[in-house]
Amino acid sequence: MVSGLMKVFSVSLLSLFFLSPVLQVIEAHSHGSHQKGAIAKMVSTTNAFLDSLDRKQLAMATMPFADDERFNWKFVPADRKGINFKYLDDEQERLVHNLLKAFLSADGYWKTTTIIDLEVVLFEKEGAARRDTDLYYVSVFGKPSLDGKWGLRFEGHHLSLNYTIVDGKFVATAPTFWGANPATVREGSRKGIRALAKEEDLARELLHSFDSQQRADAILRKEAFRDILTGTDVKVDPFDFKGVAMSNMNESQRALLLSLIREYTDNMPEAVAKKRFSALKKAGLDSIRFAWAGGTHASEKHYYRIQGPTFLVEYDNIQNQGNHIHSVWRDFDGDFGRDLIREHYQAHAH
C-alpha cells in the first residue's frame, strides 16, 4: 500500500511531467523578456553616448550598418575607424563605461577594464607611445533602436567586442577577442593581476584530469601553435573534429568543460549568456570537443581549442615565454550576426 506521502510525491512527479512543456514555455518567455530588457539597455546607453557627441565626434563614431568596416576587426595596437578616448571629455568617457556595463556582465566589464589597464604595465616597461589606455575605440554601425538592425564594436589592443542587434529581440556577440599581456603581472604596483586566469586554469585542470587515452586524444602536438589559427579571418570554418568529446568525459570532467565554456559566455549580460548557452545545448553538448597543444604545466607555452557544432574557442599563451594570452570566440554561422540578418531578411520583404 502506497503511503500518503508517496502518493503526493507520485502525483507531484506526474504533474511535473505534464507541466514541463508549460514550464519550458514560461522559462523561454522569461529568458526572452530578460534579453529584450538587456537589448533595450544596450540601445539606450548607446544613444545616450551618441547624443553627447558634437557633429565632428559623431562623424568619427558612426558608420552605416552596411559599411565593410564592420568586418575589419583586429586585436593589435593600431588606428581604427571610430572614436577613441582621446577625443572624449570626462562625462563622455563615463557614458562609454555605462555603455560597456550594458553590453557586458560584471565579470566581463572587469576583464575589459583590466585588459585596458595592462597598457599601463606595458608602457611602464617599454615607454612606447602605442601603449596607451586612451587608444580604445567605439564604433557604431547603423542607428541604435528597437527596430531593424545595427551594430557596435569596442576595440583596441587585446580587445575586440562585436555586437549585432536585430529587431530589438536578438543579439549576436561574435567574434569576441580577449587578450592579456602580461597574462600574470610579475612585478610593479599591479603585481599578481591575471585578467584571464580562469580561462587558463580551468583548461589545464581539465587536461590534468584526463586518463592516458583521453590525454592521447586531447593533445594534438607537443609544441603549441604560433597563435590562434583563425587569426582575424572574417569567416571561419570548423577544424577537423579532433580532441576529447564531451560524450567521452566523466561527470566531473564535463562539469569542468562546461565551467570553462561559461567563462567565455558569461562575459555577456546574464540574459544574453543564457540565450547563447541554450543554443549550445540545442546544437548538442556531447559533440563538443576539447583539444590541446604544447606544454602541460604552468608557464609553459600552450594552446587549446573548444569546438562544437556551431562555435569555436581558440586560446593560446605563447609569447613572452608563455605569459601573453590571446583568446577568441567564433560562431561558424553567427559571426557579425550573419544568421540573425539572414532570418531578418527571410521574415521581412526588402
Summary of the structure (lengths in Angstrom):
residues: 350
radius of gyration: 22.1
end to end distance: 67.1
largest distance: 82.0
contacts: 1095
relative contact order: 0.13
helix: 47%
strand: 18%
